[in-house]
Amino acid sequence: QVQLVESGGGLVQAGGSLRLSCAASGRTFSDYALGWFRQAPGEEREFVGVINRSGDVANYAKSAAGRFTVSRDNAKNTVYLQMNSLKPEDTALYYCAATQRGLPLSSGMYDYWGQGTQVTVSA
């Protein structure tokens, strides 16, 4: 089992920045790739970004590329999502998730999920 707890969400104006954190406990953190997803009300959960086990490869959704950065600190068992140039359409509940199955974009390929942290971007 891997337990994931997100933090760092909040209310920010458009153009602002936030950094989300996801702290892990349980099994060996560095055995897992970590992904970020988000879900807006009435919408399906969508992929944001994912980082590999060593932290040197990351993939992003088109909506996130160039604005968001996923990083991790294996010594602290934490993965981060730095979000810059935020837009109102980035408003959603943000989740981190863990997988041992490559760097998947599909939420179904992740085995462990946090409870989410709310990000609200005002116009």
Backbone bond lengths (Angstrom), bond angles and torsions (degrees), N, CA, C in turn:
res aa  C-N    CA-C-N  psi(-1)  N-CA   C-N-CA  omega(-1)  CA-C   N-CA-C  phi
1 Q - - - 1.450 - - 1.524 110.37 -
2 V 1.313 115.07 142.86 1.461 121.96 173.26 1.522 106.81 -124.04
3 Q 1.313 115.93 127.67 1.461 120.40 175.82 1.520 108.74 -102.18
4 L 1.328 115.73 133.62 1.456 121.61 -177.25 1.525 109.10 -125.36
5 V 1.330 115.55 133.82 1.458 120.50 179.64 1.521 108.98 -132.21
6 E 1.336 115.34 116.36 1.456 120.59 179.49 1.530 111.03 -88.16
7 S 1.319 115.40 153.64 1.461 121.83 174.79 1.517 108.78 -154.93
8 G 1.349 115.36 168.56 1.453 119.69 174.63 1.511 115.16 103.24
9 G 1.322 117.26 -4.84 1.455 119.31 178.35 1.522 111.39 -70.17
10 G 1.323 114.79 170.67 1.450 119.17 179.07 1.507 111.39 166.05
11 L 1.328 114.42 -167.21 1.460 122.19 179.68 1.524 109.07 -102.09
12 V 1.314 116.32 129.70 1.462 121.25 -178.74 1.530 108.55 -141.56
13 Q 1.314 115.83 150.59 1.458 119.69 176.80 1.519 110.59 -79.35
14 A 1.311 115.91 154.26 1.465 121.05 176.18 1.525 109.53 -54.85
15 G 1.332 114.76 137.48 1.448 120.65 -176.68 1.517 113.82 92.50
16 G 1.309 116.62 -12.03 1.453 121.51 -179.04 1.509 112.71 -83.72
17 S 1.340 114.90 -175.13 1.458 121.98 -176.65 1.522 110.63 -131.66
18 L 1.306 114.82 153.60 1.455 122.92 171.89 1.515 108.02 -144.36
19 R 1.330 115.94 150.90 1.450 119.99 170.95 1.518 108.80 -121.82
20 L 1.304 115.09 119.55 1.461 121.34 176.09 1.519 109.29 -91.87
21 S 1.307 114.83 146.81 1.462 121.62 175.22 1.516 109.39 -122.42
22 C 1.303 115.18 152.39 1.460 121.38 175.33 1.518 107.35 -138.70
23 A 1.319 115.31 111.31 1.454 121.43 -179.17 1.515 109.94 -94.99
24 A 1.316 116.19 134.68 1.457 121.77 -177.03 1.516 111.07 -113.72
25 S 1.304 114.93 150.33 1.461 121.46 172.70 1.520 107.90 -145.42
26 G 1.302 115.04 164.73 1.457 119.08 -178.84 1.516 110.16 109.67
27 R 1.308 115.81 -120.21 1.457 120.31 -177.23 1.529 111.46 -73.78
28 T 1.322 115.76 174.17 1.459 122.02 -175.13 1.521 110.88 -60.93
29 F 1.320 114.43 116.51 1.465 121.25 -174.66 1.520 111.62 -58.07
30 S 1.315 117.29 -42.63 1.462 121.18 -174.90 1.529 112.89 -73.26
31 D 1.311 118.57 -0.89 1.464 121.82 174.83 1.523 112.17 -83.32
32 Y 1.348 116.50 -7.05 1.452 121.06 -171.77 1.518 112.43 -122.11
33 A 1.335 115.11 139.49 1.457 120.25 162.33 1.524 107.62 -77.61
34 L 1.323 116.39 147.60 1.447 121.62 -177.69 1.522 110.50 -120.57
35 G 1.299 115.19 129.88 1.458 120.53 179.85 1.512 111.95 -116.20
36 W 1.317 114.86 158.95 1.468 122.27 172.55 1.527 108.15 -119.59
37 F 1.304 114.81 135.80 1.449 122.67 176.84 1.524 107.84 -130.64
38 R 1.324 115.14 165.75 1.460 118.91 175.27 1.518 109.68 -144.64
39 Q 1.317 114.29 155.86 1.455 119.53 -179.87 1.521 108.89 -144.02
40 A 1.316 115.34 119.30 1.462 121.97 175.67 1.523 109.06 -91.30
41 P 1.312 118.08 156.90 1.464 120.34 179.42 1.520 111.58 -55.41
42 G 1.331 115.53 130.42 1.453 120.65 178.30 1.512 115.03 77.90
43 E 1.338 115.77 2.28 1.459 119.75 -178.48 1.523 110.39 -114.39
44 E 1.325 115.38 163.48 1.451 119.92 175.07 1.532 109.64 -79.60
45 R 1.302 114.90 157.18 1.456 119.57 176.20 1.527 108.67 -67.38
46 E 1.331 116.17 134.68 1.457 119.51 -177.45 1.517 111.78 -126.60
47 F 1.292 113.60 147.86 1.467 122.42 179.39 1.525 110.28 -68.55
48 V 1.334 115.54 139.31 1.466 121.56 175.53 1.528 110.76 -113.37
49 G 1.317 116.81 -53.59 1.451 120.94 -178.89 1.502 110.59 -169.33
50 V 1.332 116.70 163.60 1.451 122.13 179.85 1.521 108.24 -147.91
51 I 1.324 115.29 148.21 1.461 120.96 179.19 1.517 109.38 -128.73
52 N 1.317 116.47 144.07 1.458 119.98 -176.99 1.523 111.46 -77.14
53 R 1.319 116.14 178.59 1.462 120.59 -171.17 1.526 112.95 -64.33
54 S 1.318 116.39 -36.71 1.459 119.35 -178.04 1.519 113.38 -88.30
55 G 1.322 116.95 -11.58 1.456 120.42 176.47 1.514 115.18 87.42
56 D 1.325 118.33 11.13 1.468 119.20 -177.16 1.523 113.60 -105.83
57 V 1.324 116.69 0.39 1.466 120.43 176.41 1.520 108.82 -134.59
58 A 1.317 115.99 130.81 1.469 120.61 177.40 1.522 109.19 -138.74
59 N 1.304 115.54 144.24 1.460 122.26 175.74 1.522 108.96 -121.74
60 Y 1.332 115.48 150.92 1.459 119.75 -174.64 1.518 111.62 -134.78
61 A 1.322 114.92 152.61 1.448 120.32 167.60 1.524 108.27 -69.26
62 K 1.326 115.71 155.80 1.462 119.78 -179.97 1.523 110.93 -59.67
63 S 1.314 116.52 -34.68 1.457 120.72 -178.45 1.524 112.45 -68.49
64 A 1.336 116.41 -20.30 1.460 121.22 -176.96 1.521 113.51 -103.89
65 A 1.301 116.93 -25.28 1.465 121.12 -174.85 1.529 110.80 -58.26
66 G 1.326 115.01 132.19 1.452 120.64 179.19 1.513 114.54 88.32
67 R 1.337 116.89 -16.10 1.471 120.75 179.34 1.528 111.97 -117.51
68 F 1.315 116.94 -33.95 1.460 122.05 -176.17 1.523 109.65 -109.88
69 T 1.327 115.82 148.25 1.456 121.76 176.61 1.516 109.59 -135.25
70 V 1.321 115.84 127.32 1.456 121.87 174.57 1.530 108.52 -98.03
71 S 1.314 116.22 133.17 1.463 121.02 176.06 1.521 108.36 -142.33
72 R 1.319 116.14 168.21 1.451 119.44 179.64 1.517 109.81 -147.01
73 D 1.316 114.29 154.30 1.460 122.11 175.35 1.518 106.32 -126.50
74 N 1.318 116.78 100.20 1.462 119.83 -175.54 1.530 112.30 -67.66
75 A 1.317 116.88 -24.35 1.463 119.66 177.37 1.530 111.42 -70.08
76 K 1.329 115.82 -26.59 1.462 120.96 -179.64 1.527 112.36 -104.49
77 N 1.317 117.12 1.90 1.466 121.66 -178.63 1.526 111.77 53.33
78 T 1.317 115.81 43.90 1.457 120.70 -174.68 1.525 110.84 -136.16
79 V 1.310 114.98 140.09 1.456 121.96 172.88 1.522 107.81 -117.25
80 Y 1.326 115.68 147.31 1.454 121.36 -174.84 1.527 110.81 -124.05
81 L 1.316 114.69 153.77 1.458 121.46 170.86 1.531 106.85 -130.35
82 Q 1.330 115.25 104.86 1.452 120.74 175.93 1.511 108.39 -87.84
83 M 1.328 116.14 123.12 1.459 121.16 -176.54 1.514 108.97 -119.82
84 N 1.327 115.80 119.56 1.460 122.47 179.41 1.524 109.61 -117.15
85 S 1.327 114.94 164.19 1.470 120.98 178.21 1.523 111.03 49.55
86 L 1.307 115.90 48.82 1.466 120.30 -175.53 1.522 111.81 -66.40
87 K 1.321 114.36 146.99 1.462 123.26 -178.96 1.527 108.95 -121.51
88 P 1.320 117.40 156.28 1.471 118.74 176.96 1.525 112.88 -55.32
89 E 1.316 117.30 -32.32 1.468 119.88 179.64 1.515 113.62 -71.91
90 D 1.323 118.05 -6.03 1.462 121.59 173.31 1.534 111.43 -82.58
91 T 1.314 117.12 -5.84 1.458 120.58 179.48 1.516 110.51 -62.06
92 A 1.320 116.02 123.99 1.469 121.32 -177.01 1.521 109.45 -177.02
93 L 1.315 114.23 171.28 1.462 121.57 168.19 1.529 106.60 -88.93
94 Y 1.318 115.99 124.20 1.461 121.18 -176.05 1.522 110.34 -103.20
95 Y 1.330 114.66 132.41 1.450 121.68 -178.10 1.533 110.53 -120.40
96 C 1.320 116.55 146.50 1.456 119.52 164.75 1.525 108.40 -106.57
97 A 1.319 115.02 155.90 1.462 121.03 -175.83 1.511 108.89 -149.82
98 A 1.327 115.66 154.30 1.452 121.77 -176.50 1.521 110.39 -121.57
99 T 1.335 114.88 143.28 1.455 121.23 179.05 1.517 110.22 -147.89
100 Q 1.331 114.92 154.77 1.455 120.78 171.45 1.524 110.51 -112.71
101 R 1.322 116.98 15.42 1.457 121.66 -174.71 1.525 111.35 -111.77
102 G 1.316 116.04 63.75 1.457 121.09 175.68 1.512 112.49 75.17
103 L 1.348 116.70 -142.02 1.463 122.82 179.62 1.529 107.92 -124.22
104 P 1.314 116.83 68.21 1.458 119.44 -172.68 1.525 114.17 -75.41
105 L 1.320 114.94 151.27 1.461 121.93 174.65 1.529 110.83 -94.97
106 S 1.297 116.43 -17.01 1.458 120.56 -176.44 1.522 111.75 -88.39
107 S 1.302 116.39 132.27 1.459 120.30 -179.31 1.518 111.80 -62.96
108 G 1.319 116.87 -26.52 1.454 120.23 -179.53 1.509 114.24 -67.45
109 M 1.328 116.80 -13.06 1.460 120.44 -178.50 1.530 112.12 -92.56
110 Y 1.303 116.78 2.73 1.461 121.38 -179.89 1.518 109.99 -103.41
111 D 1.308 115.41 140.88 1.455 120.15 -172.85 1.528 114.04 -101.85
112 Y 1.303 116.58 -24.99 1.465 120.34 -176.34 1.520 109.19 -131.17
113 W 1.326 114.67 140.70 1.454 121.38 -175.57 1.523 110.84 -135.20
114 G 1.326 114.92 147.06 1.446 119.74 169.38 1.514 110.61 -85.99
115 Q 1.333 115.98 -177.57 1.459 121.67 -178.01 1.524 112.93 -88.28
116 G 1.318 116.74 -13.95 1.450 120.41 176.96 1.519 113.73 97.76
117 T 1.329 115.13 155.61 1.455 122.04 174.79 1.524 107.49 -135.81
118 Q 1.324 115.70 135.60 1.464 120.75 -173.22 1.519 111.26 -82.65
119 V 1.321 115.07 132.78 1.463 122.33 172.98 1.521 107.54 -119.75
120 T 1.321 115.81 125.39 1.450 121.23 178.37 1.521 108.96 -125.39
121 V 1.329 115.61 124.10 1.457 121.13 -178.81 1.520 108.05 -113.01
122 S 1.302 115.60 118.92 1.466 120.59 -179.98 1.527 110.66 -91.24
123 A 1.317 114.41 148.38 1.477 120.07 -177.62 1.521 111.32 -74.52
